[in-house]
Amino acid sequence: MPLNLSQPKRKQAISLTPLIDVVFILLLFFMLTSSFVPWRSVDTPLSVPAHDTAKPDKDDFLVLTLKQNDGRVWLNGVAHSLADTAWLSSMIKEHKKGVFAIKADNEVSLQSLMNLADRLKANGAKTVSIANAFSGQATP
């Protein structure tokens, strides 16, 4: 009887090391190629200071309406461009102590609303308010 010295074939265990290497390389790739935008906070006071007890008249409210994201703002049924800084500055000078209420329709993005608020503040508006934003109605 011949002597059988060969060993039975064993199943090779699947090594997870290459899989873990690939996962870490992908993780590293996505971490290095992504860019993170720094968050910017918006200071929106929720109440009026205690020393200011007089409520503004309805005539002091100036309602600016954003209907689309096209860079136009509507005032008293007339469209004006936000790029027209002369009109914006003169309007703010006329209503120096007034409240600028921004009304936005449903399809207007938050970025357009904040662009208008930033533009108003940069040109000297003291009080900017968001009047029922994204609800379709403004009640100053």
NUVEXNU-782186 format. One record per atom (N, C-alpha, C): x, y, z; residue in one letter; atom name. Coordinates in steps of 0.05 Angstrom, whole numbers, plus 32768, in hexadecimal, padded with zeros to 4 digits. Layout:
<torlums>
TORLUM   east   north     up   residu   atome
TORLUM      X       Y      Z        A      CA
...
</torlums>
This chain:
<torlums>
TORLUM   east   north     up   residu   atome
TORLUM   8011    7FE9   8000        M       N
TORLUM   8000    8000   8000        M      CA
TORLUM   8012    8018   8000        M       C
TORLUM   800C    802B   7FED        P       N
TORLUM   801D    8042   7FEB        P      CA
TORLUM   8017    8056   8002        P       C
TORLUM   802C    8063   8009        L       N
TORLUM   8029    8077   801F        L      CA
TORLUM   801F    8091   8014        L       C
TORLUM   8009    809B   801E        N       N
TORLUM   7FFE    80B4   8015        N      CA
TORLUM   8007    80CB   8028        N       C
TORLUM   801A    80DB   801E        L       N
TORLUM   8025    80F0   802F        L      CA
TORLUM   8018    810B   8029        L       C
TORLUM   8007    810D   8016        S       N
TORLUM   7FFA    8127   800F        S      CA
TORLUM   7FE5    812E   8024        S       C
TORLUM   7FE4    8147   802A        Q       N
TORLUM   7FD0    8150   803E        Q      CA
TORLUM   7FB7    8158   8030        Q       C
TORLUM   7FA0    8155   803E        P       N
TORLUM   7F87    815D   8031        P      CA
TORLUM   7F87    817C   802D        P       C
TORLUM   7F7A    8184   8018        K       N
TORLUM   7F78    81A1   8012        K      CA
TORLUM   7F67    81AE   8027        K       C
TORLUM   7F71    81C4   8031        R       N
TORLUM   7F62    81D4   8044        R      CA
TORLUM   7F55    81EC   8036        R       C
TORLUM   7F3E    81F4   8040        K       N
TORLUM   7F32    820C   8034        K      CA
TORLUM   7F41    8224   803D        K       C
TORLUM   7F46    8236   802A        Q       N
TORLUM   7F54    824F   8030        Q      CA
TORLUM   7F40    8262   803D        Q       C
TORLUM   7F48    826E   8053        A       N
TORLUM   7F37    8282   8060        A      CA
TORLUM   7F39    829C   8051        A       C
TORLUM   7F22    82A9   804D        I       N
TORLUM   7F22    82C3   803F        I      CA
TORLUM   7F2D    82D8   8052        I       C
TORLUM   7F41    82E6   8049        S       N
TORLUM   7F4E    82FB   8059        S      CA
TORLUM   7F3E    8315   8055        S       C
TORLUM   7F38    8322   806B        L       N
TORLUM   7F2A    833B   806A        L      CA
TORLUM   7F3D    8353   8069        L       C
TORLUM   7F56    834F   806A        T       N
TORLUM   7F69    8364   806A        T      CA
TORLUM   7F68    8375   8051        T       C
TORLUM   7F67    8369   8039        P       N
TORLUM   7F65    837A   8021        P      CA
TORLUM   7F4B    838B   8020        P       C
TORLUM   7F35    837F   802A        L       N
TORLUM   7F1C    838D   802A        L      CA
TORLUM   7F1E    83A5   803D        L       C
TORLUM   7F29    83A2   8054        I       N
TORLUM   7F2C    83B8   8067        I      CA
TORLUM   7F3E    83CE   805B        I       C
TORLUM   7F53    83C5   804D        D       N
TORLUM   7F65    83D9   8040        D      CA
TORLUM   7F56    83EA   802C        D       C
TORLUM   7F46    83DD   801C        V       N
TORLUM   7F37    83EB   8007        V      CA
TORLUM   7F23    83FF   8014        V       C
TORLUM   7F16    83F6   8029        V       N
TORLUM   7F02    8407   8037        V      CA
TORLUM   7F10    8420   8043        V       C
TORLUM   7F27    841C   804F        F       N
TORLUM   7F36    8433   805A        F      CA
TORLUM   7F40    8446   8044        F       C
TORLUM   7F49    843B   802E        I       N
TORLUM   7F52    844C   8018        I      CA
TORLUM   7F3A    845C   800D        I       C
TORLUM   7F23    8450   800A        L       N
TORLUM   7F0B    845F   8001        L      CA
TORLUM   7F03    8475   8015        L       C
TORLUM   7F04    846E   802F        L       N
TORLUM   7EFE    8481   8043        L      CA
TORLUM   7F11    8499   8043        L       C
TORLUM   7F2A    8493   8040        L       N
TORLUM   7F3F    84A8   803E        L      CA
TORLUM   7F3A    84B9   8026        L       C
TORLUM   7F34    84AD   800F        F       N
TORLUM   7F2F    84BC   7FF6        F      CA
TORLUM   7F18    84CF   7FF9        F       C
TORLUM   7F02    84C6   8004        F       N
TORLUM   7EEA    84D7   8007        F      CA
TORLUM   7EEE    84ED   801C        F       C
TORLUM   7EFD    84E7   8030        M       N
TORLUM   7F03    84FC   8044        M      CA
TORLUM   7F15    8512   8039        M       C
TORLUM   7F28    850A   8029        L       N
TORLUM   7F3B    851E   801E        L      CA
TORLUM   7F2F    852E   8007        L       C
TORLUM   7F1D    8523   7FF8        T       N
TORLUM   7F12    8531   7FE0        T      CA
TORLUM   7EF9    8541   7FE7        T       C
TORLUM   7EED    853D   7FFE        S       N
TORLUM   7ED5    854C   8004        S      CA
TORLUM   7EDD    8568   800F        S       C
TORLUM   7ECC    857B   800A        S       N
TORLUM   7ED1    8596   8015        S      CA
TORLUM   7EBA    859D   8028        S       C
TORLUM   7EC1    85A9   803D        F       N
TORLUM   7EAE    85B1   8051        F      CA
TORLUM   7EAA    85CF   8051        F       C
TORLUM   7E91    85D7   8050        V       N
TORLUM   7E8A    85F4   804F        V      CA
TORLUM   7E87    85FD   806C        V       C
TORLUM   7E95    8613   8074        P       N
TORLUM   7E91    861C   808F        P      CA
TORLUM   7E75    8627   8093        P       C
TORLUM   7E69    8620   80A9        W       N
TORLUM   7E4E    8629   80AE        W      CA
TORLUM   7E4E    8646   80B8        W       C
TORLUM   7E3A    8654   80AF        R       N
TORLUM   7E37    8670   80B6        R      CA
TORLUM   7E1D    8674   80C5        R       C
TORLUM   7E1F    8680   80DC        S       N
TORLUM   7E06    8683   80EC        S      CA
TORLUM   7DFA    869E   80E5        S       C
TORLUM   7DE0    869F   80E8        V       N
TORLUM   7DD1    86B8   80E3        V      CA
TORLUM   7DC5    86C1   80FE        V       C
TORLUM   7DCB    86D9   8106        D       N
TORLUM   7DC1    86E4   811F        D      CA
TORLUM   7DA5    86EE   811B        D       C
TORLUM   7D92    86E0   8125        T       N
TORLUM   7D76    86E8   8123        T      CA
TORLUM   7D6A    86EB   813F        T       C
TORLUM   7D68    8704   8149        P       N
TORLUM   7D5D    8708   8164        P      CA
TORLUM   7D3F    8701   8164        P       C
TORLUM   7D37    86F3   8179        L       N
TORLUM   7D1C    86EA   817B        L      CA
TORLUM   7D0A    86FD   818A        L       C
TORLUM   7D15    8710   8198        S       N
TORLUM   7D04    8722   81A7        S      CA
TORLUM   7D0E    873F   81A4        S       C
TORLUM   7CFD    8751   81AA        V       N
TORLUM   7D04    876E   81A9        V      CA
TORLUM   7D0F    8775   81C5        V       C
TORLUM   7D24    8786   81C6        P       N
TORLUM   7D2E    878F   81E0        P      CA
TORLUM   7D19    879C   81F1        P       C
TORLUM   7D1C    8799   820B        A       N
TORLUM   7D07    87A3   821E        A      CA
TORLUM   7D04    87C1   821D        A       C
TORLUM   7D19    87D0   8217        H       N
TORLUM   7D16    87EE   8217        H      CA
TORLUM   7D07    87F8   81FF        H       C
TORLUM   7D03    87E8   81EB        D       N
TORLUM   7CF5    87F0   81D2        D      CA
TORLUM   7CD9    87E6   81D4        D       C
TORLUM   7CC6    87F5   81E0        T       N
TORLUM   7CAB    87EC   81E3        T      CA
TORLUM   7C98    87F5   81CD        T       C
TORLUM   7CA0    8808   81BD        A       N
TORLUM   7C8F    8813   81A8        A      CA
TORLUM   7C8F    8800   8190        A       C
TORLUM   7C77    87F8   8189        K       N
TORLUM   7C74    87E7   8171        K      CA
TORLUM   7C74    87F9   8158        K       C
TORLUM   7C82    87F0   8143        P       N
TORLUM   7C82    8800   812B        P      CA
TORLUM   7C66    8800   811E        P       C
TORLUM   7C5F    8817   8111        D       N
TORLUM   7C46    8819   8103        D      CA
TORLUM   7C46    8807   80EA        D       C
TORLUM   7C2E    8802   80E0        K       N
TORLUM   7C2D    87F2   80C7        K      CA
TORLUM   7C3A    8800   80B0        K       C
TORLUM   7C3B    881A   80B1        D       N
TORLUM   7C48    8829   809B        D      CA
TORLUM   7C66    8826   809C        D       C
TORLUM   7C71    8820   80B3        D       N
TORLUM   7C8E    881C   80B6        D      CA
TORLUM   7C98    8802   80AA        D       C
TORLUM   7C86    87F0   80A4        F       N
TORLUM   7C8E    87D6   8099        F      CA
TORLUM   7C90    87D9   807B        F       C
TORLUM   7CA6    87CF   8070        L       N
TORLUM   7CAA    87CF   8053        L      CA
TORLUM   7CAD    87B1   804B        L       C
TORLUM   7C99    87A6   803E        V       N
TORLUM   7C99    878A   8037        V      CA
TORLUM   7CA6    8786   801C        V       C
TORLUM   7CBD    8778   801C        L       N
TORLUM   7CCB    8770   8004        L      CA
TORLUM   7CC5    8753   7FFE        L       C
TORLUM   7CBC    874E   7FE5        T       N
TORLUM   7CB4    8733   7FDE        T      CA
TORLUM   7CC7    8726   7FCB        T       C
TORLUM   7CCF    870E   7FD1        L       N
TORLUM   7CDF    86FD   7FBE        L      CA
TORLUM   7CCD    86E8   7FB2        L       C
TORLUM   7CCA    86E9   7F98        K       N
TORLUM   7CB8    86D6   7F8A        K      CA
TORLUM   7CC7    86BF   7F7D        K       C
TORLUM   7CE0    86C5   7F75        Q       N
TORLUM   7CF1    86B0   7F68        Q      CA
TORLUM   7D0E    86B5   7F71        Q       C
TORLUM   7D1F    86A2   7F69        N       N
TORLUM   7D3B    86A5   7F6F        N      CA
TORLUM   7D4A    86B3   7F58        N       C
TORLUM   7D3F    86C8   7F4D        D       N
TORLUM   7D4A    86D5   7F36        D      CA
TORLUM   7D58    86F0   7F3D        D       C
TORLUM   7D5B    86F6   7F56        G       N
TORLUM   7D69    870F   7F5D        G      CA
TORLUM   7D58    8728   7F5C        G       C
TORLUM   7D3D    8724   7F5B        R       N
TORLUM   7D2B    873B   7F5B        R      CA
TORLUM   7D1B    873A   7F75        R       C
TORLUM   7D15    8752   7F7F        V       N
TORLUM   7D05    8756   7F96        V      CA
TORLUM   7CED    8768   7F8F        V       C
TORLUM   7CD6    8761   7F99        W       N
TORLUM   7CBE    8770   7F92        W      CA
TORLUM   7CB6    8782   7FAA        W       C
TORLUM   7CB1    879B   7FA3        L       N
TORLUM   7CA8    87AF   7FB7        L      CA
TORLUM   7C90    87BE   7FAB        L       C
TORLUM   7C79    87BC   7FB8        N       N
TORLUM   7C61    87C9   7FAF        N      CA
TORLUM   7C5A    87C2   7F92        N       C
TORLUM   7C5D    87A9   7F8A        G       N
TORLUM   7C56    87A0   7F6F        G      CA
TORLUM   7C6A    87A6   7F5A        G       C
TORLUM   7C81    87B1   7F61        V       N
TORLUM   7C96    87B8   7F4D        V      CA
TORLUM   7CAE    87A8   7F53        V       C
TORLUM   7CBA    879B   7F3E        A       N
TORLUM   7CD2    878B   7F41        A      CA
TORLUM   7CEB    879C   7F3F        A       C
TORLUM   7CFD    8797   7F52        H       N
TORLUM   7D17    87A5   7F52        H      CA
TORLUM   7D2D    8790   7F53        H       C
TORLUM   7D43    8796   7F47        S       N
TORLUM   7D5A    8784   7F47        S      CA
TORLUM   7D6B    8788   7F61        S       C
TORLUM   7D75    8773   7F6C        L       N
TORLUM   7D86    8775   7F83        L      CA
TORLUM   7DA1    8780   7F7C        L       C
TORLUM   7DA8    877F   7F62        A       N
TORLUM   7DC2    878A   7F59        A      CA
TORLUM   7DC1    87A8   7F58        A       C
TORLUM   7DA9    87B4   7F59        D       N
TORLUM   7DA6    87D1   7F58        D      CA
TORLUM   7DAB    87DC   7F74        D       C
TORLUM   7DC4    87E1   7F7B        T       N
TORLUM   7DCA    87EB   7F96        T      CA
TORLUM   7DC1    8807   7F9B        T       C
TORLUM   7DBF    8817   7F86        A       N
TORLUM   7DB5    8833   7F8A        A      CA
TORLUM   7D98    8833   7F94        A       C
TORLUM   7D87    8822   7F88        W       N
TORLUM   7D6B    8821   7F90        W      CA
TORLUM   7D6A    8816   7FAD        W       C
TORLUM   7D7A    8802   7FB3        L       N
TORLUM   7D79    87F6   7FCD        L      CA
TORLUM   7D82    880A   7FE3        L       C
TORLUM   7D97    8818   7FDD        S       N
TORLUM   7DA1    882C   7FF1        S      CA
TORLUM   7D8D    8843   7FF5        S       C
TORLUM   7D81    884D   7FDF        S       N
TORLUM   7D6D    8862   7FE2        S      CA
TORLUM   7D54    8859   7FF1        S       C
TORLUM   7D4B    8840   7FEC        M       N
TORLUM   7D34    8836   7FFA        M      CA
TORLUM   7D3A    8833   8018        M       C
TORLUM   7D52    882B   801F        I       N
TORLUM   7D59    8828   803B        I      CA
TORLUM   7D5B    8843   8048        I       C
TORLUM   7D66    8857   803A        K       N
TORLUM   7D68    8872   8045        K      CA
TORLUM   7D4C    887E   8049        K       C
TORLUM   7D39    8879   8038        E       N
TORLUM   7D1E    8883   803B        E      CA
TORLUM   7D10    8878   8053        E       C
TORLUM   7D15    885F   8058        H       N
TORLUM   7D07    8851   806E        H      CA
TORLUM   7D1C    8849   8083        H       C
TORLUM   7D2B    885C   808D        K       N
TORLUM   7D41    8857   809F        K      CA
TORLUM   7D38    8849   80B8        K       C
TORLUM   7D22    8851   80C4        K       N
TORLUM   7D19    8845   80DD        K      CA
TORLUM   7D03    8830   80D8        K       C
TORLUM   7CFE    8829   80C0        G       N
TORLUM   7CE9    8816   80BA        G      CA
TORLUM   7CF3    87F9   80BD        G       C
TORLUM   7CE0    87E7   80BD        V       N
TORLUM   7CE6    87CA   80BE        V      CA
TORLUM   7CE4    87BF   80A2        V       C
TORLUM   7CF9    87B2   8099        F       N
TORLUM   7CF9    87A5   807F        F      CA
TORLUM   7CF1    8788   8083        F       C
TORLUM   7CD8    8781   807A        A       N
TORLUM   7CCE    8766   807D        A      CA
TORLUM   7CD1    8758   8062        A       C
TORLUM   7CDD    8740   8063        I       N
TORLUM   7CE2    8731   804A        I      CA
TORLUM   7CCD    871B   8049        I       C
TORLUM   7CBE    871A   8034        K       N
TORLUM   7CAB    8705   802F        K      CA
TORLUM   7CB5    86F4   8018        K       C
TORLUM   7CB5    86DA   801B        A       N
TORLUM   7CBF    86C8   8006        A      CA
TORLUM   7CA9    86B4   7FFF        A       C
TORLUM   7CA7    86B0   7FE4        D       N
TORLUM   7C94    869B   7FDB        D      CA
TORLUM   7CA0    8680   7FDF        D       C
TORLUM   7C91    866B   7FDB        N       N
TORLUM   7C99    8650   7FE1        N      CA
TORLUM   7CB1    8646   7FD1        N       C
TORLUM   7CB3    864F   7FB8        E       N
TORLUM   7CC9    8645   7FA7        E      CA
TORLUM   7CE3    8654   7FAA        E       C
TORLUM   7CE4    8668   7FBC        V       N
TORLUM   7CFC    8677   7FC1        V      CA
TORLUM   7D0E    8668   7FD4        V       C
TORLUM   7D28    8667   7FCE        S       N
TORLUM   7D3B    8659   7FDF        S      CA
TORLUM   7D43    866A   7FF7        S       C
TORLUM   7D4C    865D   800B        L       N
TORLUM   7D55    866B   8023        L      CA
TORLUM   7D6D    867C   801D        L       C
TORLUM   7D7E    8674   800A        Q       N
TORLUM   7D96    8683   8003        Q      CA
TORLUM   7D8E    869E   7FF7        Q       C
TORLUM   7D79    869F   7FE6        S       N
TORLUM   7D70    86B8   7FDB        S      CA
TORLUM   7D65    86CB   7FF1        S       C
TORLUM   7D57    86BF   8004        L       N
TORLUM   7D4C    86CF   801A        L      CA
TORLUM   7D62    86DB   802A        L       C
TORLUM   7D77    86CB   8030        M       N
TORLUM   7D8D    86D5   8040        M      CA
TORLUM   7D9E    86E9   8030        M       C
TORLUM   7DA0    86E6   8016        N       N
TORLUM   7DAE    86FA   8005        N      CA
TORLUM   7DA1    8715   8007        N       C
TORLUM   7D86    8716   8006        L       N
TORLUM   7D78    872F   8008        L      CA
TORLUM   7D7B    873B   8024        L       C
TORLUM   7D7A    872A   8039        A       N
TORLUM   7D7D    8735   8054        A      CA
TORLUM   7D9A    8740   8058        A       C
TORLUM   7DAE    8732   804D        D       N
TORLUM   7DC9    873B   804F        D      CA
TORLUM   7DCD    8756   8040        D       C
TORLUM   7DC0    8757   8029        R       N
TORLUM   7DC2    8770   8018        R      CA
TORLUM   7DB6    8788   8027        R       C
TORLUM   7D9F    8783   8034        L       N
TORLUM   7D92    8798   8042        L      CA
TORLUM   7DA3    87A2   805A        L       C
TORLUM   7DAE    878F   8069        K       N
TORLUM   7DBF    8796   8080        K      CA
TORLUM   7DD8    87A4   8077        K       C
TORLUM   7DE4    879B   8061        A       N
TORLUM   7DFD    87A7   8058        A      CA
TORLUM   7DF9    87C4   804F        A       C
TORLUM   7DE0    87CA   8046        N       N
TORLUM   7DDB    87E6   803C        N      CA
TORLUM   7DCF    87F8   8052        N       C
TORLUM   7DCE    87EE   806B        G       N
TORLUM   7DC7    87FF   8081        G      CA
TORLUM   7DAB    87FB   808D        G       C
TORLUM   7D9D    87E6   8086        A       N
TORLUM   7D83    87E1   8092        A      CA
TORLUM   7D87    87D9   80AF        A       C
TORLUM   7D78    87E5   80C1        K       N
TORLUM   7D7B    87DF   80DD        K      CA
TORLUM   7D6B    87C6   80E5        K       C
TORLUM   7D52    87C3   80DB        T       N
TORLUM   7D41    87AD   80E3        T      CA
TORLUM   7D38    879E   80CB        T       C
TORLUM   7D40    8785   80C9        V       N
TORLUM   7D38    8773   80B3        V      CA
TORLUM   7D29    875C   80C0        V       C
TORLUM   7D12    8756   80B5        S       N
TORLUM   7D01    8741   80C1        S      CA
TORLUM   7CF9    872E   80AA        S       C
TORLUM   7CF6    8715   80B1        I       N
TORLUM   7CEB    8701   809E        I      CA
TORLUM   7CCE    86FD   80A5        I       C
TORLUM   7CBC    8706   8093        A       N
TORLUM   7C9F    8706   8098        A      CA
TORLUM   7C93    86EC   808E        A       C
TORLUM   7C8D    86DA   80A0        N       N
TORLUM   7C81    86C0   8099        N      CA
TORLUM   7C8E    86B4   8081        N       C
TORLUM   7CA8    86B0   8083        A       N
TORLUM   7CB7    86A6   806D        A      CA
TORLUM   7CAD    868A   8064        A       C
TORLUM   7CAA    8687   804B        F       N
TORLUM   7CA2    866E   803E        F      CA
TORLUM   7C86    8665   8045        F       C
TORLUM   7C75    8678   804E        S       N
TORLUM   7C59    8670   8054        S      CA
TORLUM   7C46    867C   8040        S       C
TORLUM   7C50    868E   802F        G       N
TORLUM   7C3E    8699   801B        G      CA
TORLUM   7C2F    86B2   8023        G       C
TORLUM   7C31    86BA   803C        Q       N
TORLUM   7C23    86D2   8045        Q      CA
TORLUM   7C35    86E2   8058        Q       C
TORLUM   7C32    86FB   8057        A       N
TORLUM   7C42    870D   8069        A      CA
TORLUM   7C2F    871D   807A        A       C
TORLUM   7C33    871D   8093        T       N
TORLUM   7C23    872D   80A5        T      CA
TORLUM   7C35    873C   80B8        T       C
TORLUM   7C3D    8754   80B0        P       N
TORLUM   7C50    8763   80C1        P      CA
TORLUM   7C42    876C   80DB        P       C
</torlums>
